[in-house]
Amino acid sequence: MTKLPGQEAEGAGLGNEVEGYLLWQATIAVAEQRAREFVERMEWLTTAQREEIEQLYVSDNLRRARQDLERIAARCRSLRGEYEERYRVLRLRCVGYTLGAAAGLTSVAAAGLALSR
């Protein structure tokens, strides 16, 4: 079955969203596990205190994880812009050199034809 041009991009976007969701759910699970391990060592806490500390630990951990991800995403966007600009300049140079070489070869061929007559 053939796909329409936009369908491939939609599939990739959906795949990225699903992957992001699953990674975030794994981050939440890890934060919750670490919070439980953290409060287990504090035997003197009441159940309510344990739950409050776990909740604070998880929310702090997730806040930091979100900040890290946002910083990484910003850096990725920055790098992408830099690389796109660099490749644009390289493409222009390549086209310029190619056109210059073609013009030079055309001149040499025209001069050769003119001299041979």
C-alpha positions as CSV (number, residue, x, y, z in Angstrom):
1,M,0.0,0.0,0.0
2,T,1.4,3.4,-0.9
3,K,1.5,6.2,1.6
4,L,0.6,9.8,0.8
5,P,3.5,12.3,1.3
6,G,2.2,13.7,4.6
7,Q,1.5,10.3,6.2
8,E,5.2,9.4,6.7
9,A,5.7,12.7,8.7
10,E,2.6,12.0,10.7
11,G,3.8,8.5,11.6
12,A,7.2,9.8,12.6
13,G,5.6,12.5,14.8
14,L,3.3,10.1,16.4
15,G,6.2,7.7,17.1
16,N,8.1,10.5,18.7
17,E,5.2,11.5,20.9
18,V,4.7,7.9,22.0
19,E,8.4,7.5,22.7
20,G,8.4,10.7,24.7
21,Y,5.4,9.7,26.7
22,L,6.9,6.3,27.5
23,L,10.2,7.9,28.5
24,W,8.4,10.4,30.8
25,Q,6.4,7.5,32.4
26,A,9.7,5.7,33.0
27,T,11.1,8.8,34.6
28,I,8.1,9.1,36.9
29,A,8.4,5.4,37.9
30,V,12.1,5.9,38.7
31,A,11.4,9.0,40.7
32,E,8.7,7.2,42.7
33,Q,11.0,4.3,43.4
34,R,13.8,6.5,44.5
35,A,11.4,8.4,46.8
36,R,10.2,5.2,48.4
37,E,13.8,4.1,48.9
38,F,14.7,7.5,50.4
39,V,11.9,7.4,53.0
40,E,12.4,3.8,53.9
41,R,15.6,4.8,55.8
42,M,13.6,7.2,58.0
43,E,11.8,4.8,60.2
44,W,10.7,7.5,62.7
45,L,8.3,9.1,60.2
46,T,4.6,8.7,60.4
47,T,2.7,7.4,57.3
48,A,1.4,10.9,56.5
49,Q,5.0,12.3,56.8
50,R,6.3,9.5,54.5
51,E,3.7,10.2,51.9
52,E,4.4,13.9,52.0
53,I,8.1,13.5,51.7
54,E,7.7,11.0,48.9
55,Q,5.4,13.4,47.0
56,L,7.8,16.3,47.5
57,Y,10.8,14.1,46.4
58,V,8.9,13.0,43.3
59,S,7.8,16.5,42.3
60,D,11.3,17.9,42.9
61,N,12.8,15.1,40.9
62,L,10.4,15.5,38.0
63,R,10.8,19.3,38.0
64,R,14.6,18.9,37.7
65,A,14.1,16.2,34.9
66,R,11.8,18.6,33.0
67,Q,14.4,21.4,33.3
68,D,17.1,19.1,32.0
69,L,15.0,18.0,29.1
70,E,14.1,21.6,28.2
71,R,17.8,22.6,28.3
72,I,18.7,19.6,26.1
73,A,15.9,20.4,23.7
74,A,17.0,24.0,23.5
75,R,20.6,23.0,22.7
76,C,19.3,20.5,20.1
77,R,17.4,23.3,18.4
78,S,20.4,25.6,18.6
79,L,22.7,23.0,17.0
80,R,20.2,22.2,14.3
81,G,20.1,25.9,13.3
82,E,23.9,26.1,13.3
83,Y,24.2,22.9,11.2
84,E,21.5,24.0,8.8
85,E,23.3,27.3,8.2
86,R,26.6,25.6,7.8
87,Y,25.2,23.2,5.2
88,R,23.4,26.0,3.4
89,V,26.7,27.9,3.0
90,L,28.5,24.7,1.8
91,R,25.8,24.0,-0.8
92,L,26.1,27.6,-2.1
93,R,29.9,27.2,-2.3
94,C,29.5,23.9,-4.1
95,V,27.1,25.3,-6.6
96,G,29.4,28.3,-7.1
97,Y,32.4,26.1,-7.7
98,T,30.5,23.9,-10.1
99,L,29.2,26.9,-12.1
100,G,32.7,28.4,-12.1
101,A,34.2,25.1,-13.4
102,A,31.4,24.7,-16.0
103,A,32.0,28.3,-17.2
104,G,35.7,27.7,-17.3
105,L,35.4,24.5,-19.3
106,T,32.9,26.2,-21.6
107,S,35.4,29.0,-22.2
108,V,38.2,26.6,-22.9
109,A,36.0,24.6,-25.3
110,A,34.9,27.8,-27.1
111,A,38.5,29.0,-27.4
112,G,39.6,25.6,-28.7
113,L,36.8,25.7,-31.3
114,A,37.7,29.2,-32.3
115,L,41.4,28.4,-32.7
116,S,40.7,25.3,-34.7
117,R,38.9,27.2,-37.4
